[in-house]
C-alpha cells in the first residue's frame, strides 16, 4: 500500500491528488465491476 503524506510528494487536496485518488478508485472498483458485468456473455 502506498500512503500519501503531506510534505512528501502529492498534496491530497490538490487537483492532482484528487485525480490520483479518482484513478485509484476507478481501477480498484470500476475494473472488477466491469469485468463481472460485461464478462458473463454466455
CORBELPE-V828928 format. One record per helix or strand. SS is the DSSP state (2 for helix, 1 for strand). FROM is the first residue (numbers start at 1). LEN is the number of residues. Records with the same first field share a line. If there is no record, write none. Layout:
SS: FROM-LEN / FROM-LEN
This chain:
1: 5-1 / 8-1
2: 15-25
